[in-house]
Amino acid sequence: MTTTEAQVEEVVRLVRQVFGADVAGAYLHGSAVLDGLRPSSDIDVLAVLRRRTTEGERRALVTALLEISGAVGGDARRPDEVADPQPDEVAEARPGGASDARPVALADARPGEVSEARPVELTIVVQDAVRPWRYPPRCEFQYGEWLRTEYERGHTPEPGDSPDLAPLITMVLLGDAPLYGPPPAAVLDAVPHDDLRRGIVAGVPELLAELADDTRNAVLTLARVWRTLATGEICSKDAAAAWALVRLPEEHRPVLSRARAGYLGPPGTPGPLGASGPPGAERERWDDLAPRLRPYAEHVTAAIERLISG
């Protein structure tokens, strides 16, 4: 079993330990179900519950995920070193472990490379909050490494509306990769096309705000929003970049090419300008292309706005 497969099992086991029989299903999504995990890809899991969560349960999830998930920069314990949530973090021990989880085959480090834990993104929804479908959908819990510092300071995620669930649930249904429970179509409704478009576009302002701090992800995700609106298809960041590159003016292509190369590069190997790092770390530098970032974003955003208005 690879480190990545062990992490997936740990995440499913954790969700089942905290919520027991109230777990309707757990599903893989993201890069793993589109065109395969890349060196810097997260492990993306959606869990569907039959009831709301408590603050104590959400805190127990955060405490365990801080250990399971690979921090950006590679500082994380391996899955076999992770302790179970303590009894005072979960009010009642629940039955069930990882034994009923579906096996997954996921790529890990190549021979001779150090296998690091990947960042984990766990999203939880309550079934009757998204089925029947309504917009905006409600997210019950989400853990992601971009909030690690806040989690370590004691922050516990609260439930709330999340337009981003529209593309996420669409991807879960498309990927049809159950880790536990029935196929996703048995517990989730399809997202109407108009709501999918609304959900994707709702994230654009945040991407623009993160352009300087999360450059690669923002550059690639803007390209994916553009392609999804133009074609109606959800695809990987790599496929979206390939589609967008041939449609970009020459002056904007170096920005997207740099982001795509960093996304595809193997862990620990030199990036385009010689920078390197573990999975989840930025391996390419952007200082030479910094003046081109905002013009690239403005061009893609203008293309997105034309598709919305058209």
TAURFEN-V159712 format. One record per residue. N is the residue number from 1. PSI is psi in degrees with one decimal (NA if undefined). D_LAST is the distance of its C-alpha to the last C-alpha in Angstrom with 2 decimals. Layout:
N/PSI/D_LAST
N/PSI/D_LAST
//
This chain:
1/133.2/48.82
2/165.6/46.60
3/-41.5/45.91
4/-44.7/42.29
5/-38.8/43.44
6/-39.0/45.99
7/-43.1/43.39
8/-45.0/41.26
9/-39.4/44.42
10/-40.4/45.29
11/-46.3/41.96
12/-43.0/42.27
13/-41.2/45.93
14/-47.5/45.21
15/-42.6/42.69
16/-33.6/45.16
17/-38.9/48.06
18/-38.7/46.42
19/-11.0/44.94
20/-129.4/47.12
21/-7.2/46.53
22/-0.4/43.54
23/116.3/41.38
24/-28.0/39.37
25/161.3/38.05
26/136.8/37.07
27/136.8/34.45
28/143.5/33.67
29/-168.4/30.11
30/-152.4/28.46
31/-35.0/29.73
32/-29.8/32.74
33/-5.1/30.82
34/-71.7/28.14
35/23.6/30.16
36/150.7/33.21
37/138.2/34.32
38/168.4/34.38
39/-35.1/37.11
40/11.3/35.16
41/144.3/33.36
42/164.8/33.92
43/116.4/35.27
44/121.8/32.64
45/134.1/34.05
46/128.1/32.77
47/139.4/35.58
48/125.1/35.32
49/162.1/38.05
50/-1.5/39.52
51/169.5/40.22
52/162.1/39.39
53/164.5/40.92
54/162.7/43.53
55/-39.2/43.60
56/-39.9/46.58
57/-41.6/44.79
58/-37.2/41.80
59/-39.0/44.26
60/-40.0/46.15
61/-47.3/43.00
62/-45.8/42.33
63/-44.6/45.97
64/-39.6/46.01
65/-28.6/42.63
66/-26.3/43.76
67/-38.4/46.40
68/-42.0/44.50
69/139.2/41.41
70/117.5/41.74
71/149.1/41.14
72/122.3/39.05
73/-9.6/41.87
74/4.4/43.71
75/91.5/45.94
76/148.9/46.22
77/153.3/48.99
78/156.0/48.84
79/-33.9/48.16
80/-5.1/51.86
81/-3.3/52.80
82/129.8/50.67
83/153.1/52.67
84/155.1/51.80
85/141.0/50.71
86/156.3/53.91
87/-33.4/55.24
88/-9.4/54.67
89/-27.0/50.95
90/116.5/50.51
91/-35.6/52.47
92/129.5/53.39
93/136.3/53.67
94/150.4/51.54
95/160.2/52.43
96/137.6/50.63
97/-150.1/50.04
98/-2.3/48.18
99/-27.6/50.23
100/1.3/47.76
101/147.4/44.72
102/136.9/43.15
103/144.9/44.16
104/148.5/41.50
105/106.7/41.85
106/142.6/40.04
107/146.8/40.58
108/-159.1/42.69
109/153.0/44.37
110/162.8/45.76
111/134.0/49.56
112/-7.9/51.24
113/153.0/48.40
114/129.4/48.67
115/112.3/46.63
116/153.3/45.06
117/138.6/43.49
118/153.7/39.70
119/142.3/37.66
120/135.5/36.90
121/112.6/33.89
122/123.9/34.89
123/137.6/32.58
124/134.3/34.08
125/153.9/32.63
126/131.9/34.63
127/-45.8/33.93
128/0.0/33.81
129/-15.0/31.30
130/-2.3/28.65
131/112.5/30.00
132/149.1/28.98
133/140.8/25.63
134/156.8/24.26
135/135.4/21.79
136/145.5/22.55
137/160.4/25.18
138/127.7/28.52
139/127.9/30.11
140/-33.2/33.91
141/143.9/34.79
142/131.7/33.45
143/131.6/35.54
144/150.0/34.22
145/-19.5/36.13
146/-14.0/34.04
147/15.0/35.99
148/-45.8/39.42
149/-42.4/41.01
150/-39.9/40.12
151/-42.9/41.42
152/-22.6/44.63
153/1.5/45.11
154/2.5/45.06
155/134.9/41.48
156/123.6/40.67
157/141.3/37.02
158/150.2/36.22
159/151.6/33.98
160/167.8/30.67
161/142.6/27.02
162/94.7/25.07
163/-28.6/21.32
164/-15.8/22.09
165/-22.9/24.06
166/-54.6/21.01
167/-31.3/20.59
168/-48.6/24.37
169/-37.3/25.32
170/-41.9/22.90
171/-38.1/24.71
172/-45.4/28.05
173/-39.4/27.47
174/-43.5/26.28
175/-31.7/29.28
176/55.7/31.77
177/75.5/34.40
178/135.4/36.73
179/-26.8/39.33
180/138.4/41.01
181/-172.0/40.59
182/174.4/38.80
183/151.1/35.59
184/-31.3/32.57
185/-16.9/31.28
186/-15.4/34.53
187/-10.2/33.79
188/143.1/30.00
189/151.1/27.29
190/147.2/24.10
191/125.3/21.05
192/148.3/18.30
193/-42.0/15.07
194/-36.9/13.17
195/-32.9/16.09
196/-45.4/16.12
197/-44.1/12.66
198/-42.6/13.97
199/-39.4/17.22
200/-45.2/16.07
201/-30.6/14.04
202/-25.0/17.07
203/-6.0/19.25
204/-45.8/17.61
205/-38.7/19.73
206/-38.8/22.81
207/-42.8/22.17
208/-37.3/21.97
209/-26.0/25.17
210/6.8/26.89
211/-38.9/26.17
212/-30.2/29.77
213/-26.8/31.57
214/59.0/29.84
215/-52.9/28.51
216/-49.3/28.38
217/-43.0/26.67
218/-44.2/24.03
219/-46.6/23.30
220/-39.1/23.12
221/-35.4/21.17
222/-41.7/18.37
223/-36.7/18.26
224/-38.4/18.31
225/-44.9/15.40
226/-50.8/13.35
227/-41.8/14.76
228/-42.7/14.48
229/-35.2/10.74
230/-33.6/10.56
231/-17.7/13.45
232/8.7/14.00
233/141.8/17.48
234/130.8/19.62
235/176.3/21.96
236/163.7/24.59
237/-37.2/24.20
238/-48.0/26.10
239/-38.3/23.90
240/-40.6/20.73
241/-42.2/22.58
242/-40.3/23.67
243/-44.4/20.16
244/-32.4/18.89
245/-39.1/22.06
246/-8.8/21.57
247/-6.9/18.11
248/146.0/19.40
249/154.0/21.24
250/-38.0/24.95
251/-17.8/25.58
252/-9.3/23.50
253/-36.9/24.90
254/-34.5/28.23
255/-50.3/26.76
256/-36.8/24.99
257/-41.2/28.01
258/-45.1/30.37
259/-42.5/28.60
260/-41.4/28.50
261/-40.3/32.17
262/-36.7/33.21
263/-38.7/31.51
264/-21.1/33.24
265/143.3/36.60
266/154.0/39.65
267/138.1/41.27
268/1.7/43.84
269/156.1/43.16
270/138.6/42.34
271/-170.5/38.75
272/-29.5/37.44
273/20.5/39.65
274/-4.6/42.51
275/151.0/41.62
276/168.4/42.27
277/172.8/42.36
278/171.7/42.40
279/137.8/39.52
280/-14.7/37.05
281/151.3/38.10
282/124.0/36.17
283/-5.2/37.82
284/148.5/36.06
285/154.2/36.44
286/3.7/33.69
287/-37.7/35.82
288/-23.4/35.43
289/3.1/31.61
290/-42.2/31.22
291/-17.2/30.12
292/-10.1/27.21
293/-51.9/25.85
294/-44.2/23.95
295/-38.1/22.42
296/-49.8/21.31
297/-40.2/19.75
298/-38.7/18.01
299/-47.1/16.58
300/-39.6/15.30
301/-38.9/14.01
302/-39.1/12.05
303/-38.9/10.52
304/-43.9/9.85
305/-36.5/8.34
306/-39.6/5.84
307/-36.3/5.05
308/-46.2/5.49
309/-24.7/3.79
310/NA/0.00
//
